[in-house]
Amino acid sequence: MLLTRKELHDLTGYERPSRQIRWLRQYGIRFFEGADGYPRVLRSDLENKEKKRTTTPNLSAVRKSA
């Protein structure tokens, strides 16, 4: 349901919660902060974000027919 601390470290490249939070904000990934100061990221949010990114068509690749 939630990413583990190791997965957050792997995703962001940072161990410190403040750096992880900054990185998550920079990339527009939703999270909430736990009482311990670490960000909590729902696995489903990342999966949905990936699906949206891969299924969005590249409209600039479509040529207008004249």
N, CA, C and O atoms as CSV, one atom per row, in Angstrom:
chain,resi,resn,atom,element,x,y,z
A,1,MET,N,N,0.821,-1.187,0.000
A,1,MET,CA,C,0.000,0.000,0.000
A,1,MET,C,C,0.876,1.266,0.000
A,1,MET,O,O,0.652,2.170,-0.806
A,2,LEU,N,N,1.871,1.334,0.901
A,2,LEU,CA,C,2.789,2.468,0.951
A,2,LEU,C,C,4.180,2.020,0.524
A,2,LEU,O,O,4.558,0.865,0.717
A,3,LEU,N,N,4.938,2.946,-0.060
A,3,LEU,CA,C,6.324,2.638,-0.373
A,3,LEU,C,C,7.108,2.481,0.928
A,3,LEU,O,O,6.845,3.175,1.911
A,4,THR,N,N,8.059,1.575,0.921
A,4,THR,CA,C,8.918,1.402,2.082
A,4,THR,C,C,9.960,2.524,2.098
A,4,THR,O,O,10.107,3.256,1.120
A,5,ARG,N,N,10.671,2.650,3.205
A,5,ARG,CA,C,11.731,3.654,3.278
A,5,ARG,C,C,12.809,3.377,2.237
A,5,ARG,O,O,13.354,4.305,1.638
A,6,LYS,N,N,13.115,2.099,2.022
A,6,LYS,CA,C,14.121,1.754,1.014
A,6,LYS,C,C,13.637,2.144,-0.377
A,6,LYS,O,O,14.412,2.670,-1.176
A,7,GLU,N,N,12.363,1.891,-0.675
A,7,GLU,CA,C,11.812,2.269,-1.979
A,7,GLU,C,C,11.820,3.784,-2.160
A,7,GLU,O,O,12.090,4.273,-3.257
A,8,LEU,N,N,11.528,4.532,-1.094
A,8,LEU,CA,C,11.592,5.995,-1.167
A,8,LEU,C,C,13.020,6.453,-1.435
A,8,LEU,O,O,13.249,7.373,-2.220
A,9,HIS,N,N,13.973,5.808,-0.779
A,9,HIS,CA,C,15.380,6.128,-1.002
A,9,HIS,C,C,15.762,5.814,-2.443
A,9,HIS,O,O,16.428,6.615,-3.099
A,10,ASP,N,N,15.342,4.647,-2.938
A,10,ASP,CA,C,15.637,4.265,-4.328
A,10,ASP,C,C,14.995,5.235,-5.317
A,10,ASP,O,O,15.604,5.579,-6.330
A,11,LEU,N,N,13.784,5.671,-5.034
A,11,LEU,CA,C,13.060,6.575,-5.930
A,11,LEU,C,C,13.698,7.962,-5.958
A,11,LEU,O,O,13.922,8.527,-7.028
A,12,THR,N,N,13.989,8.503,-4.783
A,12,THR,CA,C,14.458,9.885,-4.694
A,12,THR,C,C,15.973,10.023,-4.739
A,12,THR,O,O,16.495,11.052,-5.167
A,13,GLY,N,N,16.676,8.990,-4.300
A,13,GLY,CA,C,18.127,9.065,-4.202
A,13,GLY,C,C,18.591,9.697,-2.900
A,13,GLY,O,O,19.787,9.908,-2.701
A,14,TYR,N,N,17.653,9.998,-2.018
A,14,TYR,CA,C,17.979,10.647,-0.750
A,14,TYR,C,C,17.520,9.795,0.426
A,14,TYR,O,O,16.523,9.078,0.336
A,15,GLU,N,N,18.265,9.883,1.539
A,15,GLU,CA,C,17.889,9.178,2.770
A,15,GLU,C,C,17.144,10.095,3.736
A,15,GLU,O,O,16.241,9.659,4.450
A,16,ARG,N,N,17.534,11.372,3.750
A,16,ARG,CA,C,16.918,12.315,4.683
A,16,ARG,C,C,15.499,12.663,4.248
A,16,ARG,O,O,15.261,12.966,3.079
A,17,PRO,N,N,14.552,12.620,5.197
A,17,PRO,CA,C,13.157,12.909,4.862
A,17,PRO,C,C,12.958,14.281,4.226
A,17,PRO,O,O,12.150,14.418,3.308
A,18,SER,N,N,13.675,15.296,4.693
A,18,SER,CA,C,13.488,16.645,4.138
A,18,SER,C,C,13.877,16.680,2.662
A,18,SER,O,O,13.217,17.344,1.863
A,19,ARG,N,N,14.934,15.977,2.300
A,19,ARG,CA,C,15.361,15.913,0.898
A,19,ARG,C,C,14.375,15.107,0.061
A,19,ARG,O,O,14.082,15.459,-1.082
A,20,GLN,N,N,13.866,14.022,0.642
A,20,GLN,CA,C,12.868,13.210,-0.063
A,20,GLN,C,C,11.621,14.042,-0.356
A,20,GLN,O,O,11.069,13.982,-1.455
A,21,ILE,N,N,11.185,14.812,0.629
A,21,ILE,CA,C,9.990,15.650,0.470
A,21,ILE,C,C,10.220,16.688,-0.622
A,21,ILE,O,O,9.344,16.916,-1.456
A,22,ARG,N,N,11.375,17.309,-0.621
A,22,ARG,CA,C,11.695,18.298,-1.655
A,22,ARG,C,C,11.640,17.653,-3.038
A,22,ARG,O,O,11.080,18.226,-3.973
A,23,TRP,N,N,12.219,16.468,-3.165
A,23,TRP,CA,C,12.255,15.764,-4.446
A,23,TRP,C,C,10.834,15.402,-4.887
A,23,TRP,O,O,10.478,15.599,-6.049
A,24,LEU,N,N,10.028,14.878,-3.976
A,24,LEU,CA,C,8.652,14.494,-4.303
A,24,LEU,C,C,7.845,15.705,-4.783
A,24,LEU,O,O,7.078,15.603,-5.741
A,25,ARG,N,N,8.019,16.840,-4.119
A,25,ARG,CA,C,7.319,18.066,-4.536
A,25,ARG,C,C,7.775,18.498,-5.923
A,25,ARG,O,O,6.960,18.882,-6.762
A,26,GLN,N,N,9.087,18.432,-6.158
A,26,GLN,CA,C,9.635,18.850,-7.449
A,26,GLN,C,C,9.032,18.051,-8.602
A,26,GLN,O,O,8.799,18.595,-9.681
A,27,TYR,N,N,8.782,16.768,-8.377
A,27,TYR,CA,C,8.255,15.915,-9.432
A,27,TYR,C,C,6.746,15.703,-9.350
A,27,TYR,O,O,6.196,14.871,-10.071
A,28,GLY,N,N,6.085,16.444,-8.488
A,28,GLY,CA,C,4.619,16.415,-8.427
A,28,GLY,C,C,4.042,15.101,-7.950
A,28,GLY,O,O,2.960,14.705,-8.383
A,29,ILE,N,N,4.749,14.417,-7.063
A,29,ILE,CA,C,4.266,13.144,-6.533
A,29,ILE,C,C,3.585,13.414,-5.194
A,29,ILE,O,O,4.175,13.984,-4.276
A,30,ARG,N,N,2.330,12.988,-5.111
A,30,ARG,CA,C,1.556,13.201,-3.885
A,30,ARG,C,C,2.141,12.402,-2.732
A,30,ARG,O,O,2.607,11.278,-2.919
A,31,PHE,N,N,2.115,12.979,-1.555
A,31,PHE,CA,C,2.576,12.303,-0.351
A,31,PHE,C,C,1.932,12.960,0.854
A,31,PHE,O,O,1.367,14.050,0.756
A,32,PHE,N,N,2.022,12.296,1.976
A,32,PHE,CA,C,1.665,12.926,3.237
A,32,PHE,C,C,2.791,12.615,4.205
A,32,PHE,O,O,3.512,11.631,4.042
A,33,GLU,N,N,2.934,13.450,5.196
A,33,GLU,CA,C,4.046,13.320,6.129
A,33,GLU,C,C,3.586,12.589,7.381
A,33,GLU,O,O,2.582,12.951,7.995
A,34,GLY,N,N,4.336,11.556,7.752
A,34,GLY,CA,C,4.035,10.810,8.957
A,34,GLY,C,C,4.489,11.559,10.198
A,34,GLY,O,O,5.206,12.554,10.096
A,35,ALA,N,N,4.080,11.090,11.365
A,35,ALA,CA,C,4.465,11.718,12.627
A,35,ALA,C,C,5.971,11.693,12.839
A,35,ALA,O,O,6.511,12.513,13.582
A,36,ASP,N,N,6.656,10.743,12.181
A,36,ASP,CA,C,8.106,10.643,12.310
A,36,ASP,C,C,8.854,11.554,11.340
A,36,ASP,O,O,10.085,11.577,11.333
A,37,GLY,N,N,8.106,12.313,10.514
A,37,GLY,CA,C,8.722,13.249,9.580
A,37,GLY,C,C,9.016,12.676,8.209
A,37,GLY,O,O,9.387,13.416,7.297
A,38,TYR,N,N,8.858,11.372,8.046
A,38,TYR,CA,C,9.108,10.747,6.747
A,38,TYR,C,C,7.887,10.879,5.847
A,38,TYR,O,O,6.755,10.804,6.324
A,39,PRO,N,N,8.105,11.074,4.557
A,39,PRO,CA,C,6.972,11.138,3.644
A,39,PRO,C,C,6.376,9.751,3.429
A,39,PRO,O,O,7.083,8.744,3.474
A,40,ARG,N,N,5.103,9.714,3.201
A,40,ARG,CA,C,4.387,8.468,2.893
A,40,ARG,C,C,3.820,8.619,1.488
A,40,ARG,O,O,3.111,9.582,1.197
A,41,VAL,N,N,4.134,7.672,0.627
A,41,VAL,CA,C,3.671,7.711,-0.761
A,41,VAL,C,C,2.860,6.454,-1.015
A,41,VAL,O,O,3.319,5.340,-0.762
A,42,LEU,N,N,1.662,6.644,-1.512
A,42,LEU,CA,C,0.832,5.492,-1.870
A,42,LEU,C,C,1.369,4.863,-3.149
A,42,LEU,O,O,1.605,5.549,-4.144
A,43,ARG,N,N,1.554,3.568,-3.108
A,43,ARG,CA,C,2.035,2.836,-4.279
A,43,ARG,C,C,1.101,3.043,-5.475
A,43,ARG,O,O,1.557,3.169,-6.612
A,44,SER,N,N,-0.196,3.076,-5.211
A,44,SER,CA,C,-1.176,3.237,-6.287
A,44,SER,C,C,-1.034,4.593,-6.984
A,44,SER,O,O,-1.286,4.693,-8.185
A,45,ASP,N,N,-0.633,5.639,-6.248
A,45,ASP,CA,C,-0.426,6.952,-6.871
A,45,ASP,C,C,0.698,6.886,-7.895
A,45,ASP,O,O,0.579,7.457,-8.979
A,46,LEU,N,N,1.783,6.200,-7.567
A,46,LEU,CA,C,2.892,6.073,-8.509
A,46,LEU,C,C,2.499,5.223,-9.712
A,46,LEU,O,O,2.858,5.539,-10.846
A,47,GLU,N,N,1.764,4.150,-9.462
A,47,GLU,CA,C,1.331,3.283,-10.562
A,47,GLU,C,C,0.400,4.034,-11.500
A,47,GLU,O,O,0.512,3.908,-12.719
A,48,ASN,N,N,-0.525,4.819,-10.935
A,48,ASN,CA,C,-1.455,5.592,-11.758
A,48,ASN,C,C,-0.718,6.673,-12.539
A,48,ASN,O,O,-1.042,6.928,-13.698
A,49,LYS,N,N,0.267,7.310,-11.917
A,49,LYS,CA,C,1.048,8.346,-12.589
A,49,LYS,C,C,1.808,7.733,-13.768
A,49,LYS,O,O,1.894,8.342,-14.834
A,50,GLU,N,N,2.352,6.546,-13.582
A,50,GLU,CA,C,3.089,5.867,-14.657
A,50,GLU,C,C,2.144,5.487,-15.798
A,50,GLU,O,O,2.501,5.631,-16.967
A,51,LYS,N,N,0.964,5.011,-15.476
A,51,LYS,CA,C,-0.010,4.647,-16.515
A,51,LYS,C,C,-0.394,5.867,-17.341
A,51,LYS,O,O,-0.468,5.795,-18.568
A,52,LYS,N,N,-0.640,6.997,-16.659
A,52,LYS,CA,C,-1.009,8.217,-17.376
A,52,LYS,C,C,0.112,8.666,-18.300
A,52,LYS,O,O,-0.137,9.099,-19.426
A,53,ARG,N,N,1.343,8.562,-17.822
A,53,ARG,CA,C,2.486,9.024,-18.615
A,53,ARG,C,C,2.687,8.142,-19.845
A,53,ARG,O,O,3.032,8.651,-20.912
A,54,THR,N,N,2.481,6.846,-19.721
A,54,THR,CA,C,2.752,5.959,-20.848
A,54,THR,C,C,1.591,5.881,-21.829
A,54,THR,O,O,1.783,5.469,-22.973
A,55,THR,N,N,0.391,6.269,-21.408
A,55,THR,CA,C,-0.757,6.164,-22.309
A,55,THR,C,C,-1.124,7.485,-22.975
A,55,THR,O,O,-2.024,7.522,-23.815
A,56,THR,N,N,-0.444,8.564,-22.614
A,56,THR,CA,C,-0.729,9.850,-23.227
A,56,THR,C,C,-0.093,9.905,-24.607
A,56,THR,O,O,1.119,9.726,-24.733
A,57,PRO,N,N,-0.889,10.149,-25.646
A,57,PRO,CA,C,-0.323,10.171,-26.999
A,57,PRO,C,C,0.565,11.401,-27.214
A,57,PRO,O,O,0.347,12.455,-26.617
A,58,ASN,N,N,1.541,11.244,-28.055
A,58,ASN,CA,C,2.423,12.340,-28.439
A,58,ASN,C,C,1.781,13.040,-29.638
A,58,ASN,O,O,1.973,12.634,-30.784
A,59,LEU,N,N,1.032,14.073,-29.362
A,59,LEU,CA,C,0.282,14.750,-30.420
A,59,LEU,C,C,1.188,15.518,-31.372
A,59,LEU,O,O,0.806,15.769,-32.515
A,60,SER,N,N,2.374,15.892,-30.925
A,60,SER,CA,C,3.285,16.603,-31.812
A,60,SER,C,C,3.810,15.681,-32.922
A,60,SER,O,O,4.325,16.156,-33.935
A,61,ALA,N,N,3.678,14.383,-32.729
A,61,ALA,CA,C,4.143,13.437,-33.740
A,61,ALA,C,C,3.106,13.256,-34.850
A,61,ALA,O,O,3.405,12.693,-35.903
A,62,VAL,N,N,1.895,13.735,-34.604
A,62,VAL,CA,C,0.835,13.594,-35.599
A,62,VAL,C,C,0.924,14.758,-36.586
A,62,VAL,O,O,0.937,15.922,-36.184
A,63,ARG,N,N,0.984,14.446,-37.846
A,63,ARG,CA,C,1.059,15.498,-38.865
A,63,ARG,C,C,-0.333,15.884,-39.315
A,63,ARG,O,O,-1.238,15.053,-39.380
A,64,LYS,N,N,-0.487,17.152,-39.622
A,64,LYS,CA,C,-1.758,17.610,-40.202
A,64,LYS,C,C,-1.767,17.207,-41.655
A,64,LYS,O,O,-0.772,17.355,-42.365
A,65,SER,N,N,-2.894,16.701,-42.084
A,65,SER,CA,C,-3.010,16.400,-43.526
A,65,SER,C,C,-3.593,17.619,-44.229
A,65,SER,O,O,-4.602,18.178,-43.800
A,66,ALA,N,N,-2.950,18.012,-45.297
A,66,ALA,CA,C,-3.394,19.215,-45.996
A,66,ALA,C,C,-3.945,18.903,-47.348
A,66,ALA,O,O,-4.364,19.809,-48.068
